[in-house]
Amino acid sequence: MKKTIEKELVSIGELAELCGEKSWNIDFWTKENLLPFERAENNYRFYNPEECLPIIEKLKSLRPERDKLKLSSEEVRQQLGIPVFRYRNVMGTKGVITNRERKINEVAFANQQIKEIYGHSNQ
């Protein structure tokens, strides 16, 4: 179990154990943006059980209807009123943006170093 500021996060396996599901179901729901999770520096996913367990119970309750009617993940999301989740890093920033920003910052830092070494002029 991983602790962050004011909350405890669990791994995918621990979450699967808590809710009685297989890890691959948690993985599928995560990839379909039905479950919120946080991304650690090592790129592992961690889940807040207080956020995820109620959603998982809703998903489990809809399973017979979903299978019978062949509902898509988007239809399930709409029927259950689940927002589209994107991952966050453990500091709470949207992970989708964080990766892009990190690369931009790396390029900006490299450009700054080049300017310091070779002078401010690019001519």
N, CA, C and O atoms as a MOPAC input file, in Angstrom:
PM7 MOZYME 1SCF
protein

 N      0.84700 1    -1.17000 1     0.00000 1
 C      0.00000 1     0.00000 1     0.00000 1
 C      0.89900 1     1.24200 1     0.00000 1
 O      1.85700 1     1.31500 1     0.77000 1
 N      0.59900 1     2.19100 1    -0.84100 1
 C      1.39800 1     3.40800 1    -0.97900 1
 C      0.61600 1     4.55900 1    -0.37000 1
 O     -0.57500 1     4.72200 1    -0.63600 1
 N      1.29500 1     5.35900 1     0.45100 1
 C      0.63900 1     6.50900 1     1.06100 1
 C      1.02700 1     7.78600 1     0.33600 1
 O      2.19200 1     7.98900 1    -0.00600 1
 N      0.05700 1     8.63100 1     0.10800 1
 C      0.31200 1     9.97100 1    -0.38900 1
 C     -0.28800 1    10.91600 1     0.63300 1
 O     -0.79500 1    10.47700 1     1.66500 1
 N     -0.23600 1    12.17500 1     0.36100 1
 C     -0.76500 1    13.15700 1     1.28500 1
 C     -2.24000 1    12.85500 1     1.54800 1
 O     -3.06000 1    12.90800 1     0.63100 1
 N     -2.57400 1    12.53900 1     2.79300 1
 C     -3.94000 1    12.36900 1     3.28200 1
 C     -4.72000 1    11.19500 1     2.69000 1
 O     -5.92800 1    11.12100 1     2.91400 1
 N     -4.10400 1    10.28000 1     1.95200 1
 C     -4.86400 1     9.13700 1     1.46800 1
 C     -3.93800 1     7.96100 1     1.23500 1
 O     -2.73200 1     8.11800 1     1.04300 1
 N     -4.53200 1     6.78200 1     1.25600 1
 C     -3.78300 1     5.56600 1     0.98800 1
 C     -4.19600 1     5.03200 1    -0.37000 1
 O     -5.37900 1     4.99500 1    -0.70700 1
 N     -3.21800 1     4.62800 1    -1.13000 1
 C     -3.45100 1     4.08700 1    -2.45800 1
 C     -3.05300 1     2.62300 1    -2.46900 1
 O     -2.17800 1     2.20000 1    -1.71500 1
 N     -3.70400 1     1.85300 1    -3.33200 1
 C     -3.39900 1     0.42800 1    -3.43700 1
 C     -3.04100 1     0.09200 1    -4.87700 1
 O     -3.40300 1     0.81100 1    -5.80800 1
 N     -2.33200 1    -1.00100 1    -5.03900 1
 C     -1.96500 1    -1.47500 1    -6.37400 1
 C     -3.18500 1    -2.10700 1    -7.04800 1
 O     -4.22700 1    -2.29000 1    -6.41900 1
 N     -3.04200 1    -2.43300 1    -8.32200 1
 C     -4.13100 1    -3.06200 1    -9.06100 1
 C     -4.50300 1    -4.40400 1    -8.43200 1
 O     -5.68500 1    -4.73200 1    -8.33400 1
 N     -3.51000 1    -5.18300 1    -8.00600 1
 C     -3.77100 1    -6.47800 1    -7.37500 1
 C     -4.49500 1    -6.33500 1    -6.04700 1
 O     -5.40700 1    -7.10200 1    -5.73800 1
 N     -4.08100 1    -5.34600 1    -5.26700 1
 C     -4.73300 1    -5.11200 1    -3.98100 1
 C     -6.17700 1    -4.65000 1    -4.17300 1
 O     -7.06500 1    -5.05400 1    -3.42400 1
 N     -6.40900 1    -3.80300 1    -5.17800 1
 C     -7.77100 1    -3.34700 1    -5.45800 1
 C     -8.63800 1    -4.52000 1    -5.91400 1
 O     -9.79300 1    -4.64000 1    -5.50600 1
 N     -8.07700 1    -5.38100 1    -6.75800 1
 C     -8.81400 1    -6.55800 1    -7.23000 1
 C     -9.20700 1    -7.44500 1    -6.04500 1
 O    -10.32300 1    -7.96200 1    -5.99100 1
 N     -8.28700 1    -7.61300 1    -5.10500 1
 C     -8.58400 1    -8.40800 1    -3.91400 1
 C     -9.69200 1    -7.77700 1    -3.08000 1
 O    -10.58700 1    -8.47000 1    -2.59900 1
 N     -9.62800 1    -6.46800 1    -2.91300 1
 C    -10.62500 1    -5.75800 1    -2.09900 1
 C    -12.03500 1    -5.88500 1    -2.66100 1
 O    -13.00300 1    -5.95700 1    -1.90300 1
 N    -12.15500 1    -5.91400 1    -3.98100 1
 C    -13.49100 1    -5.91900 1    -4.58300 1
 C    -13.90300 1    -7.29100 1    -5.11700 1
 O    -15.02200 1    -7.44600 1    -5.60600 1
 N    -13.01800 1    -8.28800 1    -5.03200 1
 C    -13.36800 1    -9.63100 1    -5.47900 1
 C    -13.38100 1    -9.78700 1    -6.99200 1
 O    -14.08800 1   -10.64500 1    -7.52200 1
 N    -12.62200 1    -8.98000 1    -7.67900 1
 C    -12.52400 1    -9.05400 1    -9.14600 1
 C    -11.14000 1    -9.52800 1    -9.54500 1
 O    -10.22300 1    -9.56200 1    -8.72400 1
 N    -10.99900 1    -9.88800 1   -10.78700 1
 C     -9.68700 1   -10.23200 1   -11.34500 1
 C     -8.95600 1    -8.94500 1   -11.71100 1
 O     -9.58300 1    -7.94000 1   -12.04700 1
 N     -7.64500 1    -8.98400 1   -11.64400 1
 C     -6.83100 1    -7.80600 1   -11.99900 1
 C     -7.09100 1    -7.36000 1   -13.42600 1
 O     -7.07300 1    -6.16400 1   -13.71800 1
 N     -7.33600 1    -8.32300 1   -14.32700 1
 C     -7.54600 1    -7.93600 1   -15.72800 1
 C     -8.83300 1    -7.13300 1   -15.89300 1
 O     -8.92300 1    -6.30000 1   -16.79500 1
 N     -9.85900 1    -7.37400 1   -15.01800 1
 C    -11.06700 1    -6.54500 1   -15.07100 1
 C    -10.75100 1    -5.11200 1   -14.65700 1
 O    -11.21300 1    -4.15600 1   -15.28000 1
 N     -9.95800 1    -4.97600 1   -13.59800 1
 C     -9.55700 1    -3.63300 1   -13.13200 1
 C     -8.77100 1    -2.94000 1   -14.24800 1
 O     -8.98800 1    -1.76400 1   -14.54000 1
 N     -7.86000 1    -3.69000 1   -14.86200 1
 C     -7.05500 1    -3.14800 1   -15.95500 1
 C     -7.93900 1    -2.69600 1   -17.11400 1
 O     -7.73500 1    -1.61300 1   -17.66400 1
 N     -8.91500 1    -3.51600 1   -17.48600 1
 C     -9.82500 1    -3.16200 1   -18.58100 1
 C    -10.60200 1    -1.89300 1   -18.24300 1
 O    -10.66400 1    -0.96600 1   -19.05100 1
 N    -11.19500 1    -1.85200 1   -17.05400 1
 C    -11.98300 1    -0.67500 1   -16.65700 1
 C    -11.10800 1     0.57800 1   -16.61100 1
 O    -11.55600 1     1.67600 1   -16.93900 1
 N     -9.86100 1     0.39400 1   -16.20100 1
 C     -8.93600 1     1.52800 1   -16.15900 1
 C     -8.65700 1     2.02700 1   -17.57000 1
 O     -8.70800 1     3.22900 1   -17.82900 1
 N     -8.36400 1     1.10800 1   -18.47800 1
 C     -8.05600 1     1.49700 1   -19.86300 1
 C     -9.26200 1     2.12300 1   -20.55600 1
 O     -9.10000 1     2.91100 1   -21.48800 1
 N    -10.46300 1     1.77900 1   -20.11000 1
 C    -11.67900 1     2.37200 1   -20.66200 1
 C    -12.04200 1     3.68600 1   -19.95500 1
 O    -13.10900 1     4.25400 1   -20.19000 1
 N    -11.14300 1     4.15500 1   -19.09300 1
 C    -11.32400 1     5.40100 1   -18.33300 1
 C    -12.56000 1     5.37000 1   -17.44300 1
 O    -13.22400 1     6.38900 1   -17.25200 1
 N    -12.86200 1     4.19400 1   -16.89900 1
 C    -13.98300 1     4.06100 1   -15.97900 1
 C    -13.53500 1     4.13800 1   -14.52400 1
 O    -14.36300 1     4.32500 1   -13.63300 1
 N    -12.23900 1     3.99600 1   -14.27600 1
 C    -11.70600 1     4.06100 1   -12.90800 1
 C    -10.61200 1     5.11400 1   -12.81200 1
 O     -9.74500 1     5.19200 1   -13.68200 1
 N    -10.64900 1     5.92200 1   -11.76000 1
 C     -9.57300 1     6.89200 1   -11.54400 1
 C     -8.34700 1     6.19300 1   -10.94600 1
 O     -8.48500 1     5.26400 1   -10.15000 1
 N     -7.18100 1     6.63300 1   -11.32300 1
 C     -5.96100 1     6.09400 1   -10.73400 1
 C     -4.88200 1     7.15400 1   -10.76500 1
 O     -5.00600 1     8.17800 1   -11.43600 1
 N     -3.83800 1     6.88900 1   -10.03600 1
 C     -2.70400 1     7.80300 1    -9.99900 1
 C     -1.48000 1     7.06000 1   -10.47800 1
 O     -1.31300 1     5.86600 1   -10.22600 1
 N     -0.63500 1     7.78100 1   -11.16800 1
 C      0.57300 1     7.20800 1   -11.73700 1
 C      1.75400 1     7.64000 1   -10.85700 1
 O      1.92800 1     8.82500 1   -10.57000 1
 N      2.54600 1     6.67800 1   -10.44200 1
 C      3.73500 1     6.97100 1    -9.64700 1
 C      4.90900 1     7.23400 1   -10.57800 1
 O      4.81000 1     7.02100 1   -11.78700 1
 N      6.00800 1     7.69100 1   -10.02100 1
 C      7.21200 1     7.97900 1   -10.81000 1
 C      7.68900 1     6.75000 1   -11.58200 1
 O      8.22100 1     6.87900 1   -12.68500 1
 N      7.50200 1     5.55500 1   -11.00900 1
 C      7.93700 1     4.32700 1   -11.67500 1
 C      6.91900 1     3.83800 1   -12.70800 1
 O      7.05700 1     2.74000 1   -13.24600 1
 N      5.90400 1     4.65100 1   -12.98200 1
 C      4.86400 1     4.39500 1   -13.97600 1
 C      3.83300 1     3.35800 1   -13.52200 1
 O      2.97100 1     2.96500 1   -14.30800 1
 N      3.90800 1     2.91100 1   -12.26100 1
 C      2.90200 1     1.99200 1   -11.73200 1
 C      1.61700 1     2.76200 1   -11.46100 1
 O      1.64100 1     3.96000 1   -11.17700 1
 N      0.49900 1     2.05400 1   -11.55200 1
 C     -0.79400 1     2.65000 1   -11.24900 1
 C     -1.17400 1     2.33800 1    -9.80600 1
 O     -0.96800 1     1.22600 1    -9.31900 1
 N     -1.72800 1     3.33100 1    -9.14200 1
 C     -2.23800 1     3.15600 1    -7.79300 1
 C     -3.64600 1     3.71800 1    -7.73200 1
 O     -3.96500 1     4.70600 1    -8.39300 1
 N     -4.48900 1     3.07300 1    -6.92700 1
 C     -5.90200 1     3.40600 1    -6.86300 1
 C     -6.29500 1     3.80000 1    -5.43900 1
 O     -5.77000 1     3.26000 1    -4.46500 1
 N     -7.22100 1     4.74200 1    -5.33600 1
 C     -7.79300 1     5.10600 1    -4.05000 1
 C     -9.05200 1     4.25000 1    -3.87500 1
 O    -10.03500 1     4.45800 1    -4.58600 1
 N     -9.03800 1     3.29200 1    -2.94200 1
 C    -10.19700 1     2.41100 1    -2.78100 1
 C    -11.49000 1     3.17300 1    -2.49100 1
 O    -12.56200 1     2.75500 1    -2.92900 1
 N    -11.40200 1     4.27600 1    -1.76600 1
 C    -12.61200 1     5.04500 1    -1.45200 1
 C    -13.27400 1     5.59300 1    -2.71500 1
 O    -14.49700 1     5.72700 1    -2.76400 1
 N    -12.47900 1     5.90700 1    -3.72800 1
 C    -13.02100 1     6.37500 1    -5.00600 1
 C    -13.48100 1     5.21300 1    -5.88400 1
 O    -14.53600 1     5.27700 1    -6.51300 1
 N    -12.67900 1     4.15600 1    -5.91700 1
 C    -12.88400 1     3.08300 1    -6.89400 1
 C    -13.92700 1     2.04700 1    -6.49500 1
 O    -14.68400 1     1.58400 1    -7.34800 1
 N    -13.98300 1     1.67500 1    -5.23200 1
 C    -14.88600 1     0.58800 1    -4.84300 1
 C    -16.35900 1     0.87900 1    -5.15000 1
 O    -17.05400 1    -0.01900 1    -5.62500 1
 N    -16.86600 1     2.09900 1    -4.89900 1
 C    -18.26800 1     2.35600 1    -5.27900 1
 C    -18.49600 1     2.25200 1    -6.79600 1
 O    -19.54600 1     1.78000 1    -7.23000 1
 N    -17.54300 1     2.67800 1    -7.58100 1
 C    -17.66400 1     2.59100 1    -9.04200 1
 C    -17.65600 1     1.12800 1    -9.47300 1
 O    -18.44700 1     0.71800 1   -10.32300 1
 N    -16.75400 1     0.34200 1    -8.87700 1
 C    -16.66700 1    -1.08200 1    -9.22500 1
 C    -17.97400 1    -1.79000 1    -8.87900 1
 O    -18.44000 1    -2.63700 1    -9.64100 1
 N    -18.56500 1    -1.45200 1    -7.74400 1
 C    -19.84900 1    -2.06400 1    -7.37200 1
 C    -20.92600 1    -1.72200 1    -8.40300 1
 O    -21.74300 1    -2.57200 1    -8.75400 1
 N    -20.92600 1    -0.47800 1    -8.88700 1
 C    -21.87400 1    -0.09300 1    -9.94000 1
 C    -21.61900 1    -0.89300 1   -11.21500 1
 O    -22.55200 1    -1.38500 1   -11.84900 1
 N    -20.33700 1    -1.01700 1   -11.58200 1
 C    -19.98900 1    -1.76700 1   -12.79400 1
 C    -20.40800 1    -3.23000 1   -12.67100 1
 O    -20.92100 1    -3.81600 1   -13.62400 1
 N    -20.18800 1    -3.81500 1   -11.49700 1
 C    -20.56900 1    -5.20900 1   -11.27700 1
 C    -22.08800 1    -5.38100 1   -11.33700 1
 O    -22.58200 1    -6.37900 1   -11.86200 1
 N    -22.82400 1    -4.40900 1   -10.79800 1
 C    -24.28800 1    -4.51900 1   -10.77900 1
 C    -24.87900 1    -4.42800 1   -12.18500 1
 O    -25.95800 1    -4.96200 1   -12.44500 1
 N    -24.17700 1    -3.75900 1   -13.08100 1
 C    -24.66900 1    -3.58600 1   -14.44600 1
 C    -24.20800 1    -4.70100 1   -15.38500 1
 O    -24.64400 1    -4.77000 1   -16.53400 1
 N    -23.33400 1    -5.56500 1   -14.89600 1
 C    -22.72900 1    -6.59700 1   -15.74700 1
 C    -23.75700 1    -7.45100 1   -16.50100 1
 O    -23.59600 1    -7.62900 1   -17.70800 1
 N    -24.80900 1    -7.99200 1   -15.85800 1
 C    -25.76500 1    -8.81800 1   -16.62300 1
 C    -26.44700 1    -8.03100 1   -17.74900 1
 O    -26.60300 1    -8.53200 1   -18.86300 1
 N    -26.84300 1    -6.81600 1   -17.44700 1
 C    -27.49900 1    -5.98900 1   -18.46800 1
 C    -26.52000 1    -5.62900 1   -19.58600 1
 O    -26.87200 1    -5.64800 1   -20.76500 1
 N    -25.28400 1    -5.30000 1   -19.19400 1
 C    -24.25900 1    -4.94300 1   -20.17900 1
 C    -24.01200 1    -6.09700 1   -21.13900 1
 O    -23.93100 1    -5.90000 1   -22.35200 1
 N    -23.89400 1    -7.29300 1   -20.59400 1
 C    -23.64100 1    -8.46300 1   -21.42200 1
 C    -24.83400 1    -8.77600 1   -22.33400 1
 O    -24.65700 1    -9.10200 1   -23.50700 1
 N    -26.03600 1    -8.67400 1   -21.78700 1
 C    -27.25200 1    -8.98200 1   -22.54800 1
 C    -27.45200 1    -7.97600 1   -23.68200 1
 O    -27.77800 1    -8.35800 1   -24.80600 1
 N    -27.25600 1    -6.68900 1   -23.38300 1
 C    -27.50800 1    -5.64700 1   -24.37800 1
 C    -26.26300 1    -5.27200 1   -25.18500 1
 O    -26.33200 1    -4.45200 1   -26.10000 1
 N    -25.12800 1    -5.87900 1   -24.83900 1
 C    -23.85100 1    -5.59900 1   -25.51400 1
 C    -23.53000 1    -4.10500 1   -25.47500 1
 O    -23.23900 1    -3.48900 1   -26.50000 1
 N    -23.59000 1    -3.53400 1   -24.25600 1
 C    -23.32900 1    -2.10700 1   -24.08000 1
 C    -21.84300 1    -1.81400 1   -24.21200 1
 O    -21.00400 1    -2.58300 1   -23.74300 1
 N    -21.52600 1    -0.70500 1   -24.85000 1
 C    -20.13200 1    -0.25800 1   -24.94100 1
 C    -19.73400 1     0.38300 1   -23.61000 1
 O    -20.58600 1     0.66400 1   -22.76700 1
 N    -18.44700 1     0.60700 1   -23.43400 1
 C    -17.96800 1     1.26500 1   -22.21800 1
 C    -18.56400 1     2.66700 1   -22.09100 1
 O    -18.87400 1     3.11800 1   -20.98800 1
 N    -18.72000 1     3.34400 1   -23.21400 1
 C    -19.29900 1     4.69200 1   -23.18900 1
 C    -20.75900 1     4.63900 1   -22.73200 1
 O    -21.20000 1     5.49200 1   -21.96100 1
 N    -21.50600 1     3.64100 1   -23.20500 1
 C    -22.90500 1     3.48700 1   -22.78300 1
 C    -22.99000 1     3.14000 1   -21.29500 1
 O    -23.87300 1     3.62900 1   -20.59000 1
 N    -22.07600 1     2.29900 1   -20.82400 1
 C    -22.02500 1     1.96300 1   -19.39600 1
 C    -21.73900 1     3.22000 1   -18.58600 1
 O    -22.39300 1     3.48300 1   -17.57600 1
 N    -20.75600 1     3.99500 1   -19.03800 1
 C    -20.38600 1     5.23600 1   -18.34700 1
 C    -21.59700 1     6.16100 1   -18.23800 1
 O    -21.87200 1     6.70600 1   -17.16900 1
 N    -22.31100 1     6.33400 1   -19.33700 1
 C    -23.47600 1     7.22500 1   -19.34500 1
 C    -24.58300 1     6.68800 1   -18.44700 1
 O    -25.20300 1     7.44700 1   -17.70300 1
 N    -24.83100 1     5.39400 1   -18.51300 1
 C    -25.90500 1     4.80800 1   -17.72600 1
 C    -25.62300 1     4.91500 1   -16.22400 1
 O    -26.54600 1     5.12400 1   -15.43700 1
 N    -24.37100 1     4.77600 1   -15.82800 1
 C    -24.00600 1     4.83100 1   -14.41700 1
 C    -23.61500 1     6.23300 1   -13.95200 1
 O    -23.41500 1     6.46100 1   -12.75900 1
 N    -23.50800 1     7.16200 1   -14.88800 1
 C    -23.12200 1     8.52200 1   -14.51800 1
 C    -21.67500 1     8.63400 1   -14.07000 1
 O    -21.34500 1     9.42800 1   -13.18800 1
 N    -20.81600 1     7.83300 1   -14.68600 1
 C    -19.38700 1     7.83800 1   -14.34000 1
 C    -18.67100 1     8.81000 1   -15.26500 1
 O    -18.82000 1     8.72000 1   -16.48400 1
 N    -17.89000 1     9.74600 1   -14.70600 1
 C    -17.14000 1    10.65600 1   -15.57700 1
 C    -15.98700 1     9.92800 1   -16.26600 1
 O    -15.61200 1     8.82500 1   -15.86900 1
 N    -15.43700 1    10.54600 1   -17.28700 1
 C    -14.24700 1    10.00800 1   -17.95000 1
 C    -13.06100 1    10.32400 1   -17.05100 1
 O    -12.80200 1    11.48700 1   -16.74200 1
 N    -12.34500 1     9.28900 1   -16.63400 1
 C    -11.20300 1     9.49100 1   -15.75300 1
 C     -9.91200 1     9.45000 1   -16.54300 1
 O     -9.74000 1     8.61900 1   -17.43500 1
 N     -9.03000 1    10.33300 1   -16.21600 1
 C     -7.66300 1    10.32700 1   -16.72000 1
 C     -6.77300 1    10.16800 1   -15.49800 1
 O     -7.13800 1    10.57400 1   -14.39400 1
 N     -5.62000 1     9.58300 1   -15.69900 1
 C     -4.78500 1     9.36300 1   -14.53000 1
 C     -4.10700 1    10.64000 1   -14.06700 1
 O     -3.93000 1    11.60100 1   -14.81400 1
 N     -3.73800 1    10.59900 1   -12.80000 1
 C     -3.02400 1    11.71200 1   -12.17100 1
 C     -1.71100 1    11.15600 1   -11.64300 1
 O     -1.62300 1     9.98500 1   -11.27600 1
 N     -0.69500 1    12.00700 1   -11.60900 1
 C      0.49800 1    11.53300 1   -10.92200 1
 C      0.23900 1    11.68700 1    -9.43100 1
 O     -0.77800 1    12.26200 1    -9.04400 1
 N      1.12100 1    11.19500 1    -8.59700 1
 C      0.85500 1    11.19700 1    -7.16800 1
 C      0.78200 1    12.59300 1    -6.57500 1
 O      0.37100 1    12.74700 1    -5.42500 1
 N      1.16500 1    13.60000 1    -7.32000 1
 C      1.04200 1    14.97800 1    -6.85000 1
 C     -0.30700 1    15.56600 1    -7.24600 1
 O     -0.61700 1    16.69000 1    -6.84900 1
 N     -1.12300 1    14.83900 1    -8.01800 1
 C     -2.45700 1    15.28100 1    -8.35300 1
 C     -2.59700 1    15.97200 1    -9.69900 1
 O     -3.70700 1    16.35600 1   -10.06700 1
 N     -1.51700 1    16.14500 1   -10.44500 1
 C     -1.59200 1    16.77500 1   -11.75400 1
 C     -2.06400 1    15.74700 1   -12.76900 1
 O     -1.75800 1    14.56200 1   -12.63100 1
 N     -2.78600 1    16.16700 1   -13.76300 1
 C     -3.23300 1    15.23800 1   -14.79000 1
 C     -2.02000 1    14.61200 1   -15.46300 1
 O     -1.15800 1    15.32600 1   -15.97600 1
 N     -1.94400 1    13.29300 1   -15.46600 1
 C     -0.80500 1    12.57800 1   -16.02300 1
 C     -0.65700 1    12.73700 1   -17.51400 1
 O      0.46100 1    12.75500 1   -18.02900 1
 N     -1.77400 1    12.85300 1   -18.22400 1
 C     -1.71000 1    13.01200 1   -19.67000 1
 C     -0.93400 1    14.27500 1   -20.01000 1
 O     -0.16200 1    14.29100 1   -20.96800 1
 N     -1.13000 1    15.31300 1   -19.24700 1
 C     -0.43500 1    16.57700 1   -19.46200 1
 C      0.99400 1    16.49800 1   -18.91900 1
 O      1.91700 1    17.05300 1   -19.51500 1
 N      1.17100 1    15.82200 1   -17.80900 1
 C      2.46700 1    15.76800 1   -17.14700 1
 C      3.55700 1    15.22400 1   -18.05700 1
 O      4.64900 1    15.78900 1   -18.11100 1
 N      3.28500 1    14.14700 1   -18.76700 1
 C      4.30200 1    13.56600 1   -19.64800 1
 C      4.71700 1    14.54800 1   -20.73500 1
 O      5.90600 1    14.70000 1   -21.01700 1
 N      3.74800 1    15.20900 1   -21.34100 1
 C      4.04400 1    16.18500 1   -22.38400 1
 C      4.82000 1    17.36200 1   -21.79500 1
 O      5.80500 1    17.81400 1   -22.37800 1
 N      4.38200 1    17.84700 1   -20.66000 1
 C      5.06800 1    18.97100 1   -20.02100 1
 C      6.49700 1    18.60900 1   -19.64100 1
 O      7.40600 1    19.43000 1   -19.76200 1
 N      6.69100 1    17.37600 1   -19.18200 1
 C      8.03700 1    16.95200 1   -18.80500 1
 C      8.96200 1    17.00500 1   -20.01400 1
 O     10.09600 1    17.47300 1   -19.90500 1
 N      8.49200 1    16.53400 1   -21.15900 1
 C      9.31500 1    16.56500 1   -22.37600 1
 C      9.58500 1    18.00700 1   -22.81200 1
 O     10.70200 1    18.33900 1   -23.21000 1
 N      8.57800 1    18.84700 1   -22.73600 1
 C      8.76500 1    20.26200 1   -23.09100 1
 C      9.79000 1    20.89900 1   -22.16800 1
 O     10.65800 1    21.64600 1   -22.62000 1
 N      9.69300 1    20.60700 1   -20.87900 1
 C     10.65600 1    21.15700 1   -19.91800 1
 C     12.06700 1    20.64800 1   -20.17600 1
 O     13.03300 1    21.39700 1   -20.03000 1
 N     12.19500 1    19.37400 1   -20.56200 1
 C     13.52100 1    18.83000 1   -20.87300 1
 C     14.13000 1    19.54500 1   -22.07200 1
 O     15.31400 1    19.88100 1   -22.06100 1
 N     13.32700 1    19.77900 1   -23.10500 1
 C     13.81300 1    20.48100 1   -24.29600 1
 C     14.17700 1    21.92400 1   -23.93900 1
 O     15.21400 1    22.42600 1   -24.37100 1
 N     13.33100 1    22.58700 1   -23.15800 1
 C     13.60600 1    23.97000 1   -22.75800 1
 C     14.89400 1    24.03800 1   -21.94100 1
 O     15.69800 1    24.95300 1   -22.11800 1
 N     15.09100 1    23.06600 1   -21.04300 1
 C     16.30800 1    23.04400 1   -20.23000 1
 C     17.53900 1    22.82600 1   -21.11000 1
 O     18.56400 1    23.48200 1   -20.92500 1
 N     17.43200 1    21.90100 1   -22.06800 1
 C     18.55100 1    21.64900 1   -22.98300 1
 C     18.85700 1    22.89700 1   -23.80700 1
 O     20.02300 1    23.23700 1   -24.01000 1
 N     17.81100 1    23.58500 1   -24.28300 1
 C     18.02100 1    24.83100 1   -25.04400 1
 C     18.70800 1    25.88200 1   -24.18900 1
 O     19.59000 1    26.59700 1   -24.66300 1
 N     18.30400 1    25.97300 1   -22.93200 1
 C     18.93000 1    26.94500 1   -22.02900 1
 C     20.40300 1    26.62600 1   -21.82200 1
 O     21.23800 1    27.53000 1   -21.81100 1
 N     20.72500 1    25.36100 1   -21.66000 1
 C     22.12500 1    24.96800 1   -21.48800 1
 C     22.94600 1    25.29100 1   -22.72800 1
 O     24.08300 1    25.74900 1   -22.61400 1
 N     22.38800 1    25.06000 1   -23.90300 1
 C     23.08000 1    25.36700 1   -25.15300 1
 C     23.33800 1    26.86100 1   -25.24800 1
 O     24.43000 1    27.28100 1   -25.63000 1
 N     22.34300 1    27.66500 1   -24.90200 1
 C     22.50900 1    29.12200 1   -24.93800 1
 C     23.60100 1    29.56700 1   -23.97800 1
 O     24.39300 1    30.45200 1   -24.30100 1
 N     23.64500 1    28.95100 1   -22.78400 1
 C     24.66700 1    29.32200 1   -21.80300 1
 C     26.06300 1    28.93400 1   -22.28100 1
 O     27.03000 1    29.65300 1   -22.03200 1
 N     26.16500 1    27.81200 1   -22.95800 1
 C     27.48200 1    27.33500 1   -23.42100 1
 C     27.94700 1    28.13300 1   -24.64100 1
 O     29.10300 1    28.55100 1   -24.70000 1
 N     27.06600 1    28.34500 1   -25.60300 1
 C     27.44200 1    28.95600 1   -26.87500 1
 C     27.05500 1    30.42300 1   -27.00000 1
 O     27.27200 1    31.03200 1   -28.04700 1
 N     26.49800 1    30.98300 1   -25.97100 1
 C     26.07300 1    32.38300 1   -26.05400 1
 C     24.61500 1    32.46500 1   -26.43000 1
 O     24.00900 1    31.46800 1   -26.82000 1
 N     24.05100 1    33.64600 1   -26.31400 1
 C     22.61700 1    33.84600 1   -26.53500 1
 C     22.24500 1    33.95300 1   -27.99000 1
 O     21.05900 1    33.88200 1   -28.31300 1
 N     23.18100 1    34.11900 1   -28.86900 1
 C     22.88700 1    34.29700 1   -30.28900 1
 C     22.87300 1    32.95600 1   -30.99000 1
 O     23.75400 1    32.12600 1   -30.76300 1
 N     21.90000 1    32.73700 1   -31.82400 1
 C     21.81900 1    31.52800 1   -32.64700 1
 C     22.35800 1    31.75900 1   -34.04700 1
 O     22.17900 1    30.91000 1   -34.91900 1
 N     23.00900 1    32.88100 1   -34.28000 1
 C     23.45800 1    33.22200 1   -35.63200 1
 C     24.87800 1    32.81500 1   -35.87000 1
 O     25.40800 1    33.03200 1   -36.96000 1

